[in-house]
Each structure stands twice: as C-alpha cells, then as structure tokens.
Amino acid sequence: MTGDKETEKSYSTKEVVAKLRRLADALEEEKTFEIQIAGERIYIPPYATVEFEYERQDDVEEVEIELKWKRR
C-alpha cells in the first residue's frame, strides 16, 4: 500500500516519563499531541482513540499503548 510507514524507537525511562506526561496533559486538555519519533514529527489529534494491548508468548510479556486516528 502506498503511504504505509512504521517507525519504532526506544527511549530512556526519563524520556518516556516526560513524553507520557505531555501526552496525558494533551489528552486531558483535548489538544493535539506533538511527538518526534526517530526524526519524524507526528501530530496526534485530540479525537484519537487510545488502546492498551497485552500480549504473552511463552516467558515474554508485552504491553502496548496504541493511539489511532483517521486523517482528516
């Protein structure tokens, strides 16, 4: 599909805490959240949905926080 893209980046605990605080503030204030991931600037609108996903395979567990929205 044209326009598909996936970017991942790991951050230090301190960086994650700061980003989650900014995200929580943006959600609470119903404002756009702006984040840069691996050099790409992303704007998450206040109407985005938030999902928590849990996965377990053998001895590995994973929790993902996923934000989804449609471009307008």
Buried (B, 14 or more C-beta within 10 A) or exposed (E): EEEEEEEEEEEEEEEEEEBEEEBEEBBEEEEEBEBEEEEEEEEBBEEBEEEEEEEEEEEEEEEEEEBEEEEE
